Amino acid sequence: MHSLIAVEIVLRDRIPDAGKKPLRRLIEQGADAGVLTPRQAEYLDYGRKIRNGMAHGQTTRTATPPAMAVLMVTTSFVIVTEPCAPAL
């Protein structure tokens, strides 16, 4: 869940007119603008659905399959660290 919070902060910074749009819309805009690849958007949307279920009390206990959890967290890490990478 923490990785999605970090991604949301980065997307709000990198997408013009992000304002207070929900994460779903930020992911869509990020994919449309080329900030996210289609695969990254897919993984992040999967994580967003899990996060929303827990945040809104629809899901009280969930287990993400390890393979999907790794993909989601790795994707988040790449998106968050990419703007911070030193220029070569």
RODOKE-767149 format. One record per atom (N, C-alpha, C): x, y, z; residue number from 1; residue in one letter. Coordinates in steps of 0.001 Angstrom, whole numbers, plus 500000, padded with zeros to 6 digits. Example, Ala and Ser with C-alpha at 12.3 -4.5 7.8 and 13.67 -1.06 7.14 Angstrom:
2
{{513190 494310 507800} 1 'A'},
{{512300 495500 507800} 1 'A'},
{{513200 496700 507800} 1 'A'},
{{512850 497750 507080} 2 'S'},
{{513670 498940 507140} 2 'S'},
{{512900 500030 507870} 2 'S'},
END
This chain:
88
{{500817 498811 500000} 1 'M'},
{{500000 500000 500000} 1 'M'},
{{500860 501253 500000} 1 'M'},
{{501974 501204 500724} 2 'H'},
{{502844 502372 500784} 2 'H'},
{{503449 502693 499424} 2 'H'},
{{503725 501680 498649} 3 'S'},
{{504304 501949 497330} 3 'S'},
{{503313 502701 496448} 3 'S'},
{{502019 502419 496597} 4 'L'},
{{501007 503133 495809} 4 'L'},
{{500876 504586 496239} 4 'L'},
{{501059 504854 497509} 5 'I'},
{{501040 506243 497983} 5 'I'},
{{502178 507018 497335} 5 'I'},
{{503354 506422 497290} 6 'A'},
{{504503 507077 496665} 6 'A'},
{{504257 507310 495179} 6 'A'},
{{503679 506325 494503} 7 'V'},
{{503381 506466 493074} 7 'V'},
{{502380 507595 492858} 7 'V'},
{{501376 507666 493697} 8 'E'},
{{500368 508713 493549} 8 'E'},
{{501006 510097 493670} 8 'E'},
{{501928 510259 494593} 9 'I'},
{{502618 511541 494761} 9 'I'},
{{503402 511889 493497} 9 'I'},
{{504117 510910 492953} 10 'V'},
{{504909 511143 491744} 10 'V'},
{{503996 511468 490561} 10 'V'},
{{502904 510728 490407} 11 'L'},
{{502001 510997 489286} 11 'L'},
{{501383 512389 489399} 11 'L'},
{{501032 512794 490599} 12 'R'},
{{500478 514148 490781} 12 'R'},
{{501501 515207 490384} 12 'R'},
{{502769 514905 490595} 13 'D'},
{{503829 515843 490238} 13 'D'},
{{504110 515846 488735} 13 'D'},
{{503984 514702 488086} 14 'R'},
{{504382 514566 486677} 14 'R'},
{{503252 514751 485678} 14 'R'},
{{502005 514728 486136} 15 'I'},
{{500870 514856 485218} 15 'I'},
{{500280 516262 485356} 15 'I'},
{{500259 517009 484260} 16 'P'},
{{499682 518357 484330} 16 'P'},
{{498211 518310 484751} 16 'P'},
{{497814 519266 485539} 17 'D'},
{{496425 519397 485990} 17 'D'},
{{495927 518166 486748} 17 'D'},
{{496803 517507 487495} 18 'A'},
{{496401 516317 488244} 18 'A'},
{{495397 516667 489339} 18 'A'},
{{495594 517801 489964} 19 'G'},
{{494658 518253 491000} 19 'G'},
{{494370 517179 492022} 19 'G'},
{{493094 516977 492291} 20 'K'},
{{492671 515992 493285} 20 'K'},
{{491997 514798 492621} 20 'K'},
{{492393 514514 491400} 21 'K'},
{{491809 513372 490690} 21 'K'},
{{492124 512087 491438} 21 'K'},
{{491222 511111 491359} 22 'P'},
{{491483 509828 492018} 22 'P'},
{{492628 509079 491329} 22 'P'},
{{493227 508163 492068} 23 'L'},
{{494365 507410 491550} 23 'L'},
{{494008 506688 490253} 23 'L'},
{{492809 506179 490141} 24 'R'},
{{492393 505498 488899} 24 'R'},
{{492592 506418 487697} 24 'R'},
{{492161 507653 487839} 25 'R'},
{{492271 508615 486743} 25 'R'},
{{493728 509004 486488} 25 'R'},
{{494519 509114 487558} 26 'L'},
{{495942 509423 487387} 26 'L'},
{{496657 508313 486625} 26 'L'},
{{496310 507081 486925} 27 'I'},
{{496915 505946 486215} 27 'I'},
{{496528 505996 484743} 27 'I'},
{{495255 506259 484470} 28 'E'},
{{494796 506353 483076} 28 'E'},
{{495524 507475 482351} 28 'E'},
{{495587 508658 482962} 29 'Q'},
{{496262 509795 482340} 29 'Q'},
{{497749 509523 482154} 29 'Q'},
{{498359 508883 483136} 30 'G'},
{{499776 508544 483035} 30 'G'},
{{500041 507621 481862} 30 'G'},
{{499164 506663 481648} 31 'A'},
{{499314 505748 480515} 31 'A'},
{{499083 506490 479198} 31 'A'},
{{498058 507342 479164} 32 'D'},
{{497757 508103 477942} 32 'D'},
{{498885 509064 477579} 32 'D'},
{{499545 509641 478592} 33 'A'},
{{500608 510627 478360} 33 'A'},
{{501979 509985 478150} 33 'A'},
{{502066 508664 478303} 34 'G'},
{{503346 507987 478130} 34 'G'},
{{504221 508028 479375} 34 'G'},
{{503681 508515 480498} 35 'V'},
{{504416 508515 481758} 35 'V'},
{{504511 507086 482286} 35 'V'},
{{503478 506289 482020} 36 'L'},
{{503432 504876 482395} 36 'L'},
{{503300 504025 481145} 36 'L'},
{{503920 502864 481175} 37 'T'},
{{503693 501913 480093} 37 'T'},
{{502339 501250 480344} 37 'T'},
{{501757 500641 479323} 38 'P'},
{{500496 499922 479555} 38 'P'},
{{500627 498850 480639} 38 'P'},
{{501753 498172 480686} 39 'R'},
{{501974 497128 481692} 39 'R'},
{{502049 497731 483094} 39 'R'},
{{502765 498846 483233} 40 'Q'},
{{502841 499511 484533} 40 'Q'},
{{501451 499940 484999} 40 'Q'},
{{500682 500508 484082} 41 'A'},
{{499323 500939 484427} 41 'A'},
{{498482 499750 484884} 41 'A'},
{{498649 498621 484225} 42 'E'},
{{497902 497412 484592} 42 'E'},
{{498244 496963 486014} 42 'E'},
{{499529 496902 486340} 43 'Y'},
{{499953 496477 487675} 43 'Y'},
{{499480 497458 488739} 43 'Y'},
{{499600 498751 488454} 44 'L'},
{{499191 499763 489422} 44 'L'},
{{497683 499754 489636} 44 'L'},
{{496930 499512 488586} 45 'D'},
{{495481 499468 488729} 45 'D'},
{{495063 498266 489581} 45 'D'},
{{495746 497168 489415} 46 'Y'},
{{495488 495991 490242} 46 'Y'},
{{495715 496330 491718} 46 'Y'},
{{496838 496972 491999} 47 'G'},
{{497137 497368 493370} 47 'G'},
{{496148 498387 493903} 47 'G'},
{{495709 499287 493046} 48 'R'},
{{494735 500310 493436} 48 'R'},
{{493432 499667 493885} 48 'R'},
{{492998 498648 493171} 49 'K'},
{{491750 497957 493533} 49 'K'},
{{491862 497293 494898} 49 'K'},
{{492980 496686 495177} 50 'I'},
{{493194 496063 496487} 50 'I'},
{{493214 497141 497571} 50 'I'},
{{493955 498219 497308} 51 'R'},
{{494042 499318 498276} 51 'R'},
{{492669 499899 498575} 51 'R'},
{{491879 500137 497533} 52 'N'},
{{490542 500701 497725} 52 'N'},
{{489655 499774 498547} 52 'N'},
{{489726 498490 498274} 53 'G'},
{{488921 497538 499029} 53 'G'},
{{489249 497574 500509} 53 'G'},
{{490530 497687 500823} 54 'M'},
{{490942 497744 502223} 54 'M'},
{{490609 499099 502843} 54 'M'},
{{490850 500177 502107} 55 'A'},
{{490625 501529 502643} 55 'A'},
{{489148 501805 502907} 55 'A'},
{{488275 501214 502111} 56 'H'},
{{486847 501476 502238} 56 'H'},
{{486104 500356 502970} 56 'H'},
{{486852 499443 503582} 57 'G'},
{{486239 498411 504408} 57 'G'},
{{485558 497290 503642} 57 'G'},
{{485720 497234 502329} 58 'Q'},
{{485117 496152 501549} 58 'Q'},
{{485918 494867 501718} 58 'Q'},
{{487196 495017 501977} 59 'T'},
{{488077 493885 502191} 59 'T'},
{{488762 494092 503525} 59 'T'},
{{488642 493144 504404} 60 'T'},
{{489293 493290 505699} 60 'T'},
{{490578 492478 505775} 60 'T'},
{{490694 491539 504868} 61 'R'},
{{491895 490707 504853} 61 'R'},
{{492112 490248 503426} 61 'R'},
{{493298 490456 502942} 62 'T'},
{{493583 490040 501575} 62 'T'},
{{495011 489546 501471} 62 'T'},
{{495222 488673 500555} 63 'A'},
{{496565 488190 500268} 63 'A'},
{{496797 488346 498778} 63 'A'},
{{497797 489110 498439} 64 'T'},
{{498153 489288 497045} 64 'T'},
{{499094 488152 496672} 64 'T'},
{{498848 487499 495553} 65 'P'},
{{499792 486453 495144} 65 'P'},
{{501204 487037 495077} 65 'P'},
{{502197 486334 495612} 66 'P'},
{{503558 486879 495660} 66 'P'},
{{504064 487388 494312} 66 'P'},
{{503789 486675 493235} 67 'A'},
{{504275 487113 491928} 67 'A'},
{{503691 488475 491559} 67 'A'},
{{502421 488689 491847} 68 'M'},
{{501789 489964 491523} 68 'M'},
{{502272 491060 492469} 68 'M'},
{{502468 490726 493731} 69 'A'},
{{502960 491715 494696} 69 'A'},
{{504344 492216 494279} 69 'A'},
{{505203 491309 493857} 70 'V'},
{{506544 491698 493422} 70 'V'},
{{506452 492625 492210} 70 'V'},
{{505607 492290 491250} 71 'L'},
{{505457 493130 490055} 71 'L'},
{{504933 494516 490416} 71 'L'},
{{503963 494575 491309} 72 'M'},
{{503371 495847 491692} 72 'M'},
{{504386 496722 492435} 72 'M'},
{{505104 496153 493396} 73 'V'},
{{506071 496922 494169} 73 'V'},
{{507263 497315 493294} 73 'V'},
{{507732 496418 492450} 74 'T'},
{{508836 496742 491543} 74 'T'},
{{508442 497864 490594} 74 'T'},
{{507239 497798 490054} 75 'T'},
{{506742 498848 489170} 75 'T'},
{{506696 500178 489923} 75 'T'},
{{506187 500154 491126} 76 'S'},
{{506123 501372 491936} 76 'S'},
{{507517 501937 492173} 76 'S'},
{{508462 501060 492492} 77 'F'},
{{509830 501496 492755} 77 'F'},
{{510432 502188 491531} 77 'F'},
{{510247 501604 490363} 78 'V'},
{{510783 502187 489129} 78 'V'},
{{510180 503565 488878} 78 'V'},
{{508877 503680 489033} 79 'I'},
{{508191 504951 488776} 79 'I'},
{{508642 506026 489759} 79 'I'},
{{508812 505657 491014} 80 'V'},
{{509181 506637 492035} 80 'V'},
{{510650 507038 491912} 80 'V'},
{{511520 506101 491591} 81 'T'},
{{512960 506423 491542} 81 'T'},
{{513399 507008 490212} 81 'T'},
{{512671 506762 489143} 82 'E'},
{{513077 507231 487817} 82 'E'},
{{513358 508739 487766} 82 'E'},
{{512462 509593 488307} 83 'P'},
{{512758 511028 488236} 83 'P'},
{{513972 511432 489070} 83 'P'},
{{514397 510581 489991} 84 'C'},
{{515508 510894 490874} 84 'C'},
{{516854 510358 490354} 84 'C'},
{{516806 509612 489252} 85 'A'},
{{518030 508999 488727} 85 'A'},
{{518977 510094 488250} 85 'A'},
{{520269 509926 488523} 86 'P'},
{{521221 510939 488071} 86 'P'},
{{521353 510931 486551} 86 'P'},
{{521504 512087 485981} 87 'A'},
{{521677 512200 484526} 87 'A'},
{{523061 511702 484158} 87 'A'},
{{523151 510985 483075} 88 'L'},
{{524451 510461 482636} 88 'L'},
{{524969 511263 481475} 88 'L'},
END
